[in-house]
Amino acid sequence: MENVVLIVHLILALALIGVVLLQRSEGGGLGMGGGGGGGGMVNARGAATALGKVTWLLAIAFICTSLTLTIFAAQNSASGSVLDRIGAGGGSVSEVPLLPSGDALLPPSTGESGGALDLPRAD
């Protein structure tokens, strides 16, 4: 369900961008309406009103899908905050980080090698 709402949200975003770019601004903008002739099917005032209504409709639908996605995210999140989950692990390092090969990354040794980082060799 969440994926469907997300796809609808993305389609609404693209449609909203397109409709806003088609609107006529004071300088003419990217409005694709014909010149000053009144012989078209829709006159300039009617087209502006129709695009305005479509813009409002798309904006309201975009806000509704945004709120729906926010509700989904809140329901899927853990009950605590990220800081609570980090603090729950304790203050000490209990696990040794592993390299992609599965070998352990060891801390620098203070032995014979003079403090160099001892890494297992890949054969």
Phi and psi in degrees as GROMACS dihedral restraints (atoms count N, CA, C in turn):
[ dihedral_restraints ]
;  ai    aj    ak    al  type     phi  dphi    fc
    3     4     5     6     1   -63.7    20    10
    4     5     6     7     1   -37.8    20    10
    6     7     8     9     1   -66.5    20    10
    7     8     9    10     1   -37.0    20    10
    9    10    11    12     1   -64.2    20    10
   10    11    12    13     1   -45.4    20    10
   12    13    14    15     1   -63.7    20    10
   13    14    15    16     1   -38.1    20    10
   15    16    17    18     1   -65.4    20    10
   16    17    18    19     1   -41.9    20    10
   18    19    20    21     1   -65.5    20    10
   19    20    21    22     1   -42.6    20    10
   21    22    23    24     1   -61.4    20    10
   22    23    24    25     1   -40.3    20    10
   24    25    26    27     1   -61.1    20    10
   25    26    27    28     1   -44.6    20    10
   27    28    29    30     1   -66.7    20    10
   28    29    30    31     1   -40.0    20    10
   30    31    32    33     1   -64.2    20    10
   31    32    33    34     1   -41.7    20    10
   33    34    35    36     1   -61.9    20    10
   34    35    36    37     1   -40.2    20    10
   36    37    38    39     1   -62.0    20    10
   37    38    39    40     1   -45.5    20    10
   39    40    41    42     1   -65.6    20    10
   40    41    42    43     1   -41.3    20    10
   42    43    44    45     1   -64.7    20    10
   43    44    45    46     1   -39.7    20    10
   45    46    47    48     1   -64.4    20    10
   46    47    48    49     1   -40.8    20    10
   48    49    50    51     1   -61.8    20    10
   49    50    51    52     1   -45.2    20    10
   51    52    53    54     1   -62.6    20    10
   52    53    54    55     1   -43.7    20    10
   54    55    56    57     1   -67.6    20    10
   55    56    57    58     1   -38.9    20    10
   57    58    59    60     1   -65.8    20    10
   58    59    60    61     1   -39.0    20    10
   60    61    62    63     1   -69.2    20    10
   61    62    63    64     1   -26.1    20    10
   63    64    65    66     1   -78.4    20    10
   64    65    66    67     1   -19.1    20    10
   66    67    68    69     1   -68.7    20    10
   67    68    69    70     1   148.1    20    10
   69    70    71    72     1   -83.3    20    10
   70    71    72    73     1   128.0    20    10
   72    73    74    75     1   -99.3    20    10
   73    74    75    76     1  -176.3    20    10
   75    76    77    78     1   -62.2    20    10
   76    77    78    79     1   -32.9    20    10
   78    79    80    81     1   -90.9    20    10
   79    80    81    82     1     3.4    20    10
   81    82    83    84     1   105.1    20    10
   82    83    84    85     1   -37.5    20    10
   84    85    86    87     1    55.9    20    10
   85    86    87    88     1  -147.9    20    10
   87    88    89    90     1  -100.8    20    10
   88    89    90    91     1    18.1    20    10
   90    91    92    93     1   -57.2    20    10
   91    92    93    94     1   128.6    20    10
   93    94    95    96     1   -93.5    20    10
   94    95    96    97     1     5.4    20    10
   96    97    98    99     1   -64.1    20    10
   97    98    99   100     1   149.9    20    10
   99   100   101   102     1   -65.0    20    10
  100   101   102   103     1   178.4    20    10
  102   103   104   105     1   -67.1    20    10
  103   104   105   106     1  -155.7    20    10
  105   106   107   108     1   -74.6    20    10
  106   107   108   109     1    -2.5    20    10
  108   109   110   111     1   -67.7    20    10
  109   110   111   112     1   140.6    20    10
  111   112   113   114     1   -96.6    20    10
  112   113   114   115     1    15.0    20    10
  114   115   116   117     1   -82.6    20    10
  115   116   117   118     1    -3.1    20    10
  117   118   119   120     1   -73.3    20    10
  118   119   120   121     1   170.8    20    10
  120   121   122   123     1   -66.1    20    10
  121   122   123   124     1   -40.2    20    10
  123   124   125   126     1  -121.0    20    10
  124   125   126   127     1   130.7    20    10
  126   127   128   129     1   -77.6    20    10
  127   128   129   130     1   172.1    20    10
  129   130   131   132     1   -62.2    20    10
  130   131   132   133     1   -38.9    20    10
  132   133   134   135     1   -67.8    20    10
  133   134   135   136     1   -42.0    20    10
  135   136   137   138     1   -66.3    20    10
  136   137   138   139     1   -38.8    20    10
  138   139   140   141     1   -66.2    20    10
  139   140   141   142     1   -41.0    20    10
  141   142   143   144     1   -64.3    20    10
  142   143   144   145     1   -39.3    20    10
  144   145   146   147     1   -68.1    20    10
  145   146   147   148     1   -41.5    20    10
  147   148   149   150     1   -65.2    20    10
  148   149   150   151     1   -44.8    20    10
  150   151   152   153     1   -64.8    20    10
  151   152   153   154     1   -34.7    20    10
  153   154   155   156     1   -64.8    20    10
  154   155   156   157     1   -40.6    20    10
  156   157   158   159     1   -67.8    20    10
  157   158   159   160     1   -40.9    20    10
  159   160   161   162     1   -64.4    20    10
  160   161   162   163     1   -39.3    20    10
  162   163   164   165     1   -62.0    20    10
  163   164   165   166     1   -45.5    20    10
  165   166   167   168     1   -62.1    20    10
  166   167   168   169     1   -42.9    20    10
  168   169   170   171     1   -62.0    20    10
  169   170   171   172     1   -47.0    20    10
  171   172   173   174     1   -65.2    20    10
  172   173   174   175     1   -38.4    20    10
  174   175   176   177     1   -65.0    20    10
  175   176   177   178     1   -42.5    20    10
  177   178   179   180     1   -65.4    20    10
  178   179   180   181     1   -42.7    20    10
  180   181   182   183     1   -64.6    20    10
  181   182   183   184     1   -38.1    20    10
  183   184   185   186     1   -63.6    20    10
  184   185   186   187     1   -42.8    20    10
  186   187   188   189     1   -65.9    20    10
  187   188   189   190     1   -39.6    20    10
  189   190   191   192     1   -63.5    20    10
  190   191   192   193     1   -43.3    20    10
  192   193   194   195     1   -68.8    20    10
  193   194   195   196     1   -32.2    20    10
  195   196   197   198     1   -63.0    20    10
  196   197   198   199     1   -45.7    20    10
  198   199   200   201     1   -64.8    20    10
  199   200   201   202     1   -39.2    20    10
  201   202   203   204     1   -63.3    20    10
  202   203   204   205     1   -43.7    20    10
  204   205   206   207     1   -65.0    20    10
  205   206   207   208     1   -34.3    20    10
  207   208   209   210     1   -66.3    20    10
  208   209   210   211     1   -40.6    20    10
  210   211   212   213     1   -65.1    20    10
  211   212   213   214     1   -43.2    20    10
  213   214   215   216     1   -59.5    20    10
  214   215   216   217     1   -43.5    20    10
  216   217   218   219     1   -65.1    20    10
  217   218   219   220     1   -38.4    20    10
  219   220   221   222     1   -67.6    20    10
  220   221   222   223     1   -36.4    20    10
  222   223   224   225     1   -71.7    20    10
  223   224   225   226     1   -32.6    20    10
  225   226   227   228     1   -82.6    20    10
  226   227   228   229     1   -16.1    20    10
  228   229   230   231     1   -76.4    20    10
  229   230   231   232     1   159.5    20    10
  231   232   233   234     1   -71.0    20    10
  232   233   234   235     1   162.5    20    10
  234   235   236   237     1   -69.5    20    10
  235   236   237   238     1   -26.8    20    10
  237   238   239   240     1  -101.5    20    10
  238   239   240   241     1   174.6    20    10
  240   241   242   243     1   -85.7    20    10
  241   242   243   244     1   172.2    20    10
  243   244   245   246     1   -63.3    20    10
  244   245   246   247     1   -39.0    20    10
  246   247   248   249     1   -64.7    20    10
  247   248   249   250     1   -35.0    20    10
  249   250   251   252     1   -65.2    20    10
  250   251   252   253     1   -39.6    20    10
  252   253   254   255     1   -69.3    20    10
  253   254   255   256     1   -33.9    20    10
  255   256   257   258     1   -69.7    20    10
  256   257   258   259     1   -42.9    20    10
  258   259   260   261     1   -68.9    20    10
  259   260   261   262     1   -23.5    20    10
  261   262   263   264     1   -69.2    20    10
  262   263   264   265     1   -21.1    20    10
  264   265   266   267     1   -76.3    20    10
  265   266   267   268     1    -3.3    20    10
  267   268   269   270     1    85.5    20    10
  268   269   270   271     1   175.8    20    10
  270   271   272   273     1   -92.4    20    10
  271   272   273   274     1    -8.3    20    10
  273   274   275   276     1  -104.9    20    10
  274   275   276   277     1   158.7    20    10
  276   277   278   279     1   -87.0    20    10
  277   278   279   280     1   114.9    20    10
  279   280   281   282     1  -100.4    20    10
  280   281   282   283     1   -16.9    20    10
  282   283   284   285     1  -121.0    20    10
  283   284   285   286     1   143.7    20    10
  285   286   287   288     1   -88.8    20    10
  286   287   288   289     1   127.0    20    10
  288   289   290   291     1   -64.6    20    10
  289   290   291   292     1   145.6    20    10
  291   292   293   294     1  -109.9    20    10
  292   293   294   295     1   147.1    20    10
  294   295   296   297     1   -78.2    20    10
  295   296   297   298     1   163.7    20    10
  297   298   299   300     1   -56.0    20    10
  298   299   300   301     1   -26.4    20    10
  300   301   302   303     1   -77.3    20    10
  301   302   303   304     1    -9.3    20    10
  303   304   305   306     1    98.8    20    10
  304   305   306   307     1    -5.2    20    10
  306   307   308   309     1   -79.2    20    10
  307   308   309   310     1   149.7    20    10
  309   310   311   312     1   -79.0    20    10
  310   311   312   313     1   142.1    20    10
  312   313   314   315     1   -92.0    20    10
  313   314   315   316     1   111.2    20    10
  315   316   317   318     1   -92.7    20    10
  316   317   318   319     1   150.5    20    10
  318   319   320   321     1   -69.2    20    10
  319   320   321   322     1   162.3    20    10
  321   322   323   324     1   -59.3    20    10
  322   323   324   325     1   137.9    20    10
  324   325   326   327     1   -89.7    20    10
  325   326   327   328     1   156.2    20    10
  327   328   329   330     1  -110.3    20    10
  328   329   330   331     1    18.4    20    10
  330   331   332   333     1   -87.6    20    10
  331   332   333   334     1  -137.6    20    10
  333   334   335   336     1   -66.0    20    10
  334   335   336   337     1   -28.0    20    10
  336   337   338   339     1   -78.8    20    10
  337   338   339   340     1     0.2    20    10
  339   340   341   342     1    77.4    20    10
  340   341   342   343     1    27.5    20    10
  342   343   344   345     1    91.2    20    10
  343   344   345   346     1     9.0    20    10
  345   346   347   348     1   -73.0    20    10
  346   347   348   349     1   157.9    20    10
  348   349   350   351     1   -77.3    20    10
  349   350   351   352     1   119.8    20    10
  351   352   353   354     1   -89.5    20    10
  352   353   354   355     1   112.4    20    10
  354   355   356   357     1  -114.8    20    10
  355   356   357   358     1   142.2    20    10
  357   358   359   360     1   -64.4    20    10
  358   359   360   361     1   144.2    20    10
  360   361   362   363     1   -83.7    20    10
  361   362   363   364     1   138.6    20    10
  363   364   365   366     1   -87.5    20    10
  364   365   366   367     1   123.4    20    10
